[in-house]
């Protein structure tokens, strides 16, 4: 039997999502670009899904672009803006060559997902300048440092909504306000935040937002990018005219339908979800703190995703502990699933000032809607036993 506590890596597809998708894998298999009946039906299904995604984050459906995943959404946001506005003085205003100011500066943080960090490295090789903001010991940026980093050449600020490893939630509304005051576009990687906490892109002032289906009980291979109306960006995928000429390729019809249903469910169940996973996380941390000595909880408890617990078990190799838990059927992680093969300490924990040895003793537990208190009890019981056994043989 599997006891799954790695919902930040991926989530189990909800039965309602599967049910919604099945007709589009069987009977409703038409190409949305085709003009005959099943093609038109497929197109309507995509439109309905777009409305559901838009409703979850409170935007217009025309501001949602479907992608293959969160990573593609991040790449599209950064590179699409970088390429579109690099020779524009003011966003949306093309001017004569003699007055051009090269808009080649992007601001991000040191704790972003690698989809952002590697995109930034790629842009640096093309001549763009990137500022990587520091964070404090809780993973929060300093707003004054952000203000100081903005200059005339700044084109984009990309700061994640909530961190995938330690769950820290950034002051997004304040960041957006700073960006707007300086006429800079603001993008946020909200892959971990969407469906876990309320997000209103209009109220918060967000210009662009990335999300991913498999983090919110939809299938893998589908994501979306919100782009506020009026912001232009270069297409990242060239070919046909899908997604308003911004993302070529035949649409992943069943995946889009599944994402739409998952967003609809998230919108309906958000309050319950937040309370449920938050209660499980708090109970877990309480029990671990009572029963296991010499641990360190990383990040902030005040500004944190409700289902995230990131714990260093001092003196224990996290890989060894991970494998011992796996023998008990328990799934958790030693950091981002995208970097599971890395031997170096987490770049996120390093940015928080956690020393290398402590970082290498860290596991991440992330709770979801399918988890129960009985499962958490099983996790705690076996975690205590595994930690005790590993420390005994030090």
DAWO-V180030 format. One record per backbone hydrogen bond with DSSP energy under -0.5 kcal/mol. CO is the residue of the C=O (numbers start at 0). NH is the residue of the N-H. E is the energy in kcal/mol with one decimal. If there is no record, write none. Layout:
CO,NH,E / CO,NH,E
This chain:
1,3,-0.6 / 2,4,-0.6 / 2,330,-2.9 / 4,365,-2.2 / 5,8,-1.6 / 5,9,-1.4 / 13,16,-0.7 / 13,17,-2.1 / 14,18,-2.6 / 15,19,-1.7 / 16,20,-1.8 / 17,21,-2.2 / 18,22,-0.6 / 20,23,-1.7 / 21,24,-1.8 / 21,25,-0.9 / 22,27,-3.5 / 26,28,-1.4 / 30,33,-2.3 / 35,38,-0.6 / 35,39,-2.5 / 36,40,-2.4 / 37,41,-1.6 / 38,42,-2.1 / 39,43,-2.2 / 40,44,-1.9 / 41,45,-1.9 / 42,46,-2.1 / 43,47,-2.4 / 44,48,-2.2 / 45,49,-2.4 / 46,50,-1.8 / 47,51,-1.7 / 48,52,-2.3 / 49,53,-2.4 / 50,54,-2.2 / 51,55,-1.4 / 52,56,-1.0 / 53,57,-0.8 / 53,58,-1.9 / 56,200,-2.5 / 57,201,-0.7 / 59,62,-2.1 / 60,63,-1.6 / 62,226,-2.5 / 64,224,-2.8 / 66,222,-2.1 / 68,72,-1.8 / 69,73,-2.6 / 70,74,-2.6 / 71,75,-2.8 / 72,76,-2.3 / 73,77,-2.5 / 74,78,-2.4 / 74,79,-0.6 / 75,79,-1.8 / 76,80,-1.8 / 77,81,-2.5 / 78,82,-2.6 / 79,83,-1.3 / 79,233,-2.1 / 80,84,-2.4 / 81,85,-0.8 / 84,87,-1.9 / 85,102,-2.2 / 89,92,-2.9 / 91,93,-0.5 / 92,88,-0.5 / 92,89,-0.8 / 95,98,-1.3 / 96,99,-1.3 / 99,101,-0.5 / 100,102,-0.6 / 101,103,-1.6 / 103,128,-3.3 / 104,154,-3.3 / 104,155,-1.2 / 105,130,-2.7 / 106,157,-3.0 / 107,132,-3.0 / 108,111,-0.8 / 112,115,-1.6 / 112,116,-2.1 / 113,117,-2.6 / 114,118,-0.6 / 115,119,-2.4 / 116,120,-2.1 / 117,121,-2.1 / 118,122,-2.2 / 119,123,-2.4 / 120,124,-1.8 / 121,125,-0.6 / 122,125,-0.8 / 122,127,-2.4 / 123,126,-1.7 / 128,105,-2.6 / 129,131,-0.5 / 130,107,-2.9 / 130,132,-0.7 / 132,109,-2.0 / 135,138,-1.8 / 136,298,-0.6 / 137,299,-0.7 / 139,135,-2.4 / 140,142,-0.6 / 141,145,-1.8 / 142,146,-2.3 / 143,147,-2.5 / 144,148,-1.4 / 145,149,-1.0 / 146,149,-0.7 / 150,153,-1.8 / 152,104,-2.0 / 154,184,-1.4 / 155,106,-2.4 / 156,186,-3.1 / 160,169,-2.3 / 162,166,-1.0 / 166,304,-2.0 / 167,162,-2.2 / 167,169,-0.5 / 169,171,-2.3 / 170,174,-2.2 / 171,175,-2.7 / 172,176,-1.8 / 173,177,-2.0 / 174,178,-2.4 / 175,179,-2.5 / 176,180,-2.2 / 177,181,-1.3 / 178,183,-2.9 / 179,182,-1.4 / 184,156,-2.6 / 184,186,-0.5 / 185,206,-1.4 / 185,207,-1.8 / 186,158,-1.8 / 187,189,-1.0 / 187,209,-2.0 / 188,160,-1.9 / 188,161,-0.7 / 189,193,-2.7 / 192,195,-2.4 / 192,196,-1.8 / 196,194,-0.5 / 199,203,-2.6 / 200,204,-1.1 / 200,205,-1.7 / 206,227,-3.2 / 207,187,-2.0 / 208,225,-3.0 / 209,189,-1.5 / 210,223,-2.0 / 211,214,-0.9 / 212,215,-2.0 / 212,217,-1.9 / 213,10,-2.1 / 216,13,-1.8 / 221,212,-2.7 / 222,66,-2.3 / 223,210,-2.2 / 224,64,-2.3 / 225,208,-1.9 / 227,230,-2.1 / 229,231,-0.6 / 236,247,-1.8 / 240,244,-1.1 / 241,245,-0.7 / 241,246,-1.4 / 242,245,-1.5 / 245,235,-1.0 / 245,236,-0.7 / 250,252,-1.9 / 251,255,-2.9 / 252,256,-2.5 / 253,257,-2.4 / 254,258,-2.5 / 255,259,-2.5 / 256,260,-2.2 / 257,261,-2.5 / 258,262,-2.5 / 259,263,-2.1 / 260,264,-2.6 / 261,265,-2.5 / 262,266,-2.3 / 263,267,-1.9 / 264,268,-2.4 / 265,269,-0.8 / 268,272,-3.2 / 269,273,-2.6 / 270,274,-2.0 / 271,275,-3.0 / 272,276,-2.6 / 273,277,-1.7 / 274,278,-2.2 / 275,279,-1.9 / 276,280,-2.3 / 277,281,-2.5 / 278,282,-2.3 / 279,283,-2.4 / 280,284,-2.6 / 281,285,-2.2 / 282,286,-2.3 / 283,287,-2.6 / 284,288,-2.6 / 285,289,-1.6 / 286,290,-1.6 / 287,291,-2.2 / 293,313,-1.3 / 295,297,-0.6 / 295,311,-3.1 / 301,303,-0.5 / 302,168,-2.1 / 304,307,-1.3 / 306,366,-2.4 / 308,310,-0.5 / 308,364,-3.2 / 309,297,-2.7 / 310,312,-0.5 / 310,362,-2.8 / 311,295,-1.9 / 311,313,-1.0 / 312,315,-2.1 / 316,320,-2.1 / 317,321,-2.7 / 318,322,-2.3 / 319,323,-1.9 / 320,324,-2.4 / 321,325,-1.9 / 322,326,-1.4 / 323,327,-0.6 / 324,327,-1.1 / 324,329,-2.4 / 325,328,-1.8 / 328,2,-3.6 / 329,331,-0.6 / 330,4,-2.4 / 332,363,-3.6 / 335,338,-1.8 / 336,339,-1.2 / 338,341,-2.1 / 345,349,-2.3 / 346,350,-1.8 / 347,351,-1.4 / 348,353,-2.5 / 349,352,-1.4 / 354,358,-2.6 / 355,359,-2.0 / 357,360,-1.6 / 358,361,-1.3 / 359,317,-2.7 / 360,312,-3.0 / 362,310,-2.6 / 363,332,-1.9 / 364,308,-2.1 / 365,6,-1.9 / 367,370,-1.3 / 371,375,-1.7 / 372,376,-2.4 / 373,377,-1.9 / 374,378,-2.4 / 375,379,-2.9 / 376,380,-2.5 / 377,381,-2.1 / 378,382,-2.5 / 379,383,-2.6 / 380,384,-1.6 / 381,385,-2.7 / 382,386,-2.6 / 383,387,-2.3 / 384,388,-2.3 / 385,389,-2.3 / 386,390,-2.4 / 387,391,-1.8 / 388,392,-1.1 / 390,393,-1.3
